[in-house]
Amino acid sequence: MADLHPRLAAVTERIRDRSRVSRAAYLDRMRRAAEACPPRAGLSCANLAHAFAAAPAADKLRLRGNGTANIGIVTSYNDMLSAHQPFERFPAIIKEAARAAGAVAQVAGGVPAMCDGVTQGNPGMELSLFSRDAIAMGTAVALSHNMFDAALLLGVCDKIVPGLVIGALGFGHLPVILVPAGPMPSGIANAEKSRIRQDFAAGRVGRDALLEVETKSYHGAGTCTFYGTANSNQLLMEVMGLHLPGAAFVPPGTALRDALTAEAARRALQITSGGHSYTPVGELVDECAVVNGIVGLMATGGSTNHTMHLVAIARAAGIAVTWDDFDDISAITPLLARIYPNGPADVNHFHAAGGMAFLIGELLDAGLLHPDVTTVAGPGLARYRQEPVLQDGGLLWRDGPGSSGDPAVLTGLAAPFAPDGGLRLIRGNLGRGVMKISAVRPEHRLVEAPALVFDSQDAVVAAHKAGALRRDFVAVLRFQGPRANGMPELHRLTPILGALMDEGHKVALLTDGRMSGASGKVPAVIHLSPEALGGGPLGLVRDGDIIRLDAGQGHLEALVPEAEWQARAVATLSPDPLSGSLGRSLFTRFRAAALTAEEGAGIFD
């Protein structure tokens, strides 16, 4: 194992210095909470009776005593969404494992789980980002009863995992393990899916053909198999030591998945304050763990959503991370995975090629991960070089593969797909934003073209239908930030812009909104801050302004004379008569309190 890369060490130390006061204050609060509020110790007889009134007799008897550990299960189960449907069975598996170990497990509460794939291009997307903070609060409510010695968090998708972790960090004195469900089986080839989507956008095929392809893509229980935010979540939780080793991409409904779920319960009991390896989550999620998460994201071309979610998670633990940290880490982290939309393969192919054990081993050997971290599996990240298997009916871990099973999907440090992680901090007179260039061809990374300014996705779609977009242009889509409308994802535009690129037009997208984990071949600078509603410079752009995007140099500029630029008034957002409908009015205060995208776009200080 190589020494830690000096630039990685420098970034970590910079984060540590920046966070010294806030991190110390957080740890002090958590340690005081552990001393002042040991589980169940402060509950009266009436409190306890309420807490186990519905429990089976044997569990009730155990909870009446003082020596039994109790695991709180926080679940995002629902049976509409494929990624969360498998969680229906998990509480029973966890409870059985806990009872076999002489302990108890209770479902502490549920949190909402919404799907951006369902709400994409619809008003529900305006609730999406803030659902993360609602989930964090729901997690806190679930754990508020002070009945639990540890928590198991059942979650997978976009806002759910970050929300669960942020909420759990409010109870940082408790041990916490994330329990994933795994991906659905592979469906139709991603290249074919992308082609049909573009054909539909261009009017070459109808809705029936599109629905048939989509149905063959999303066709069973488990996480969507492309490498979006959901699967980026799973990878990050493992690299950060919050999963059991190798748990991320084991399929649902298999004996191995059930064995890992049961083992999570057993391990949670071992790392309570009454166990032999007390591991509070507030200490586990430290500066080194956060940096390891960023490295894992960059090494695999993961979701741009984590330029907000990882920031928000770190912030909840008293750690201050900026986009400069992401950019510096990206510059030294080679790209080792090609998973759609960065390539044709999906996460099942990645897992079969060697998956997490091979990836983590390569990064450790290159000095690109902090090895001496605390994890839920014990001290040190080397444990995550192993993969779980069933042998003679029992669960054990063996060394992961020493080479990739498919170098076209997962490669080693000797032959990376790219010398860097493919994420760029983009800055200039239009603010600061991020761009995922790992899926953008080199010839599309430099665009200079006139601006076409829009205030909604619908306006872009209408312009395309009217034939106004068959030209070189930079789409400037403003008023999509967290304070304006909750920062929806804008994937409805991807097939349109992709089809125009295929016709030979130079196209780019600039927005204070999101594109996230499915960001593909279209050059898109997203999360631009400050957002237009807050007076950001996107509000100064006018139709016809020449925009120059140089992703290679990380530069973005409106080529407008400085005097004219300074004299312009910032555009204002026209009121939407439907903006308070479909639940959006319930999030008015969230929008008003939202931090910038670079600060995590959350509502918590």
HELIX and SHEET records of a PDB file:
HELIX    1   1 PRO A    6  ARG A   18  1                                  13    
HELIX    2   2 ARG A   20  ALA A   36  1                                  17    
HELIX    3   3 CYS A   45  PHE A   52  1                                   8    
HELIX    4   4 ALA A   57  ARG A   64  1                                   8    
HELIX    5   5 GLN A   85  GLU A   88  5                                   4    
HELIX    6   6 PHE A   90  ALA A  100  1                                  11    
HELIX    7   7 ASP A  116  THR A  119  1                                   4    
HELIX    8   8 MET A  125  LEU A  143  1                                  19    
HELIX    9   9 ILE A  160  LEU A  169  1                                  10    
HELIX   10  10 ASN A  190  ALA A  201  1                                  12    
HELIX   11  11 ARG A  207  SER A  217  1                                  11    
HELIX   12  12 THR A  229  VAL A  239  1                                  11    
HELIX   13  13 ALA A  255  GLN A  270  1                                  16    
HELIX   14  14 VAL A  281  LEU A  284  1                                   4    
HELIX   15  15 GLU A  287  THR A  300  1                                  14    
HELIX   16  16 HIS A  306  ALA A  316  1                                  11    
HELIX   17  17 TRP A  323  ILE A  332  1                                  10    
HELIX   18  18 VAL A  347  ALA A  352  1                                   6    
HELIX   19  19 GLY A  355  ASP A  365  1                                  11    
HELIX   20  20 LEU A  381  ARG A  385  5                                   5    
HELIX   21  21 PRO A  442  HIS A  444  5                                   3    
HELIX   22  22 GLN A  457  LYS A  465  1                                   9    
HELIX   23  23 PRO A  482  ASN A  485  1                                   4    
HELIX   24  24 HIS A  491  LEU A  493  5                                   3    
HELIX   25  25 THR A  494  ASP A  502  1                                   9    
HELIX   26  26 SER A  516  ALA A  518  5                                   3    
HELIX   27  27 ALA A  532  GLY A  534  5                                   3    
HELIX   28  28 PRO A  537  LEU A  540  5                                   4    
HELIX   29  29 GLU A  562  ALA A  567  1                                   6    
HELIX   30  30 ARG A  584  PHE A  587  5                                   4    
HELIX   31  31 THR A  588  ALA A  593  1                                   6    
HELIX   32  32 ALA A  597  GLU A  599  5                                   3    
SHEET    1   A 4 VAL A 104  GLY A 110  0                                        
SHEET    2   A 4 ASN A  70  THR A  75  1                                        
SHEET    3   A 4 ALA A 150  LEU A 154  1                                        
SHEET    4   A 4 VAL A 176  VAL A 179  1                                        
SHEET    1   B 2 THR A 374  THR A 375  0                                        
SHEET    2   B 2 GLY A 378  PRO A 379 -1                                        
SHEET    1   C 2 GLN A 386  GLN A 391  0                                        
SHEET    2   C 2 GLY A 394  ASP A 399 -1                                        
SHEET    1   D 9 LEU A 423  GLY A 428  0                                        
SHEET    2   D 9 GLY A 431  LYS A 436 -1                                        
SHEET    3   D 9 ALA A 524  SER A 529 -1                                        
SHEET    4   D 9 VAL A 507  THR A 511  1                                        
SHEET    5   D 9 PHE A 473  LEU A 477  1                                        
SHEET    6   D 9 LEU A 446  PHE A 454  1                                        
SHEET    7   D 9 ILE A 546  ASP A 550 -1                                        
SHEET    8   D 9 HIS A 555  ALA A 558 -1                                        
SHEET    9   D 9 LEU A 423  GLY A 428  1                                        
END                                                                             
